[in-house]
Amino acid sequence: MKDKTNFFNIPNCLCYFRILLIPVFLLVYFYAKWEYHYVAAAFILVLSGLSDFLDGFIARKFNMITDFGKLIDPIADKITQFTIAITLLFTYPLAWILLVIIVLKDGMLGIVGLYLYDYGVKVKGASWWGKIATAYFYVVVILLIGLHIPNTVPSQIMIFTSSALMFLSFILYAKELRQMIKDKDKLKDEQKID
């Protein structure tokens, strides 16, 4: 790692960009009058997703990982997901299911993460099932926002399938975290060796 405290390297700036896109997205979406406004709101989410992918890729590829980046990236992710889920509620009432699962999953990760941190154990990053659920969530919300198809069977199917994947991810995270709590002393020793 070149500089673990650089707040303004490229990956961190991409995180700031992602956070700044949130009010822009809200403005475009809530003041939308024509179909192309919804497409523009969906495009903003595509930009947000691309910046999320790029910040991680650049940080790893060019050795620009910072302690601050490890903190700001998941915060930007959670703020974006939470904002999108709340925004969907205004057009798609069934989105409350997604919102509840997101709040439960992130709440559990935060609480258990802090508990394990007190024991000197670091929670692992996103797992493959979490990444699949998140990627599918973004595909669904980009389609729902861009197509603007409230109260239709396709929109309900998309919300239910995304909710099911998110719930599965929640259950798998819960099992993994439960095991980490059981093995916290052993994990603490292993992470000291690393």
Secondary structure by P-SEA (a helix, b strand, c coil): cccccccccaaaaaaaaaaaaaaaaaaaaaacccaaaaaaaaaaaaaaaaaaaaaaaaaaaacccccccccaaaaaaaaaaaaaaaaaaaccccaaaaaaaaaaaaaaaaaaaaaaaaaccccccccaaaaaaaaaaaaaaaaaaaacccccaaaaaaaaaaaaaaaaaaaaaaaaaaaaaaaaaaaaaaaaac
